[in-house]
Amino acid sequence: MGTFADIRPYNDDEVLPVLDRLLADDEFISAIASLRLGSWHKRVSFLLYPIVRFILRRELRGVSKVRDFQNIVKKYMDGMVASSTKGFTVSGLDELDPSKAYLFMSNHRDIALDPAFVNYAMYHNNHDTVRIAIGDNLLTKPYVSDLMRINKSFIVRRSAKGPRQILAAYRQLSAYIRHSIEEDNNPIWIAQREGRAKDGNDRTEPAIIKMIAISQNKKQESFSEFINKLHLVPVAISYELDPCDGAKAKELFETQSQGCYQKAEHEDVESIAKGIAGDKGRVHVSFGEPLSGDFETPDSVATEIDRQVISNYVLHPTNFFAYKILHGHYPEGVYSAQQTPFSIVGLEAEEAAFKRRIDALPKEHQPFALGIYANTITRKQALEQ
């Protein structure tokens, strides 16, 4: 595993040194205090930090393996699901073999929660948890890198510069993904694209497939054989409400009106916090079928992933509300989460609340916010034609 030492998740024998490093890191302690108490804590940090360290040490007592740490994460996920969702549901996972490692490729709506909810589903259904691909652009602090890697994340080096560096980073990443699936029998999660689908249009970037395929041994296996060996499973994650819809709408508006959008410092970190704490309504994770058969090109793989993600995406009432506001009527021939034609009966109060949510945004941002919810229906309609 020395080949992957700088990108792989931490092993069990590294857990205790990493925890000691985290507990000694004032920035980490400050971040934890901020989550609980807000920014005012800094005025009395000399009093609070020892208390925060004591509480964390007590909570982490007995944690010596990655699985132990994930049990702690699971408790926080339980609390987050209870406090910020109206329910979490899963489909398709019962059709997958728990003893087999899959490459899960999902749509990408939330920086941290997409893989977190996939992992949550795996954990509660007796599947091994996934190793999570995370861009090094998010690892702006040493403690963030430690936290991610102790929770089974591996690093995608997006900061690599120059053709040689970029190719070397991609080769290492592709080899690691294959090693995890074939040698370690540990599942992988990776997004279908770089960056979130901020407009609600979930599309697989063929470049992601090309990167993964770098480890194909062209002398010994065809492209189809390589893809089949990865046990690639498309995953569709749907949120009834997007806590970051207003921020995404602002970015989309500025990009269209000004030609670009300048991201603020630590904006991604703020998006992560908003996604975790914000109201998400109902959340559903749909696991598709492993890709098998003949695939001649990365584009053909991307097309099949898109087909499954769009088909399996579970629609919520908010998708229908947004579509009606944009188009003046509810869509026909598109089914709700219950696989029945959508009916507004009993949902009038929810529709009014959704309209108030959209009306609270600047007028020029509202069409973009509505698109985040409505575009999935448009993609389903296009797929059926």
Helices and strands as residue ranges (DSSP letters): G 2-4, G 12-14, H 15-23, H 26-37, G 39-44, H 45-59, H 66-84, E 87-91, G 93-95, E 103-106, H 113-124, E 131-135, G 136-138, H 142-150, E 153-156, H 163-182, E 188-191, H 206-212, G 213-215, H 223-229, E 232-239, H 245-258, H 267-277, E 282-287, H 298-312, H 317-327, H 348-359, G 363-365, H 366-384
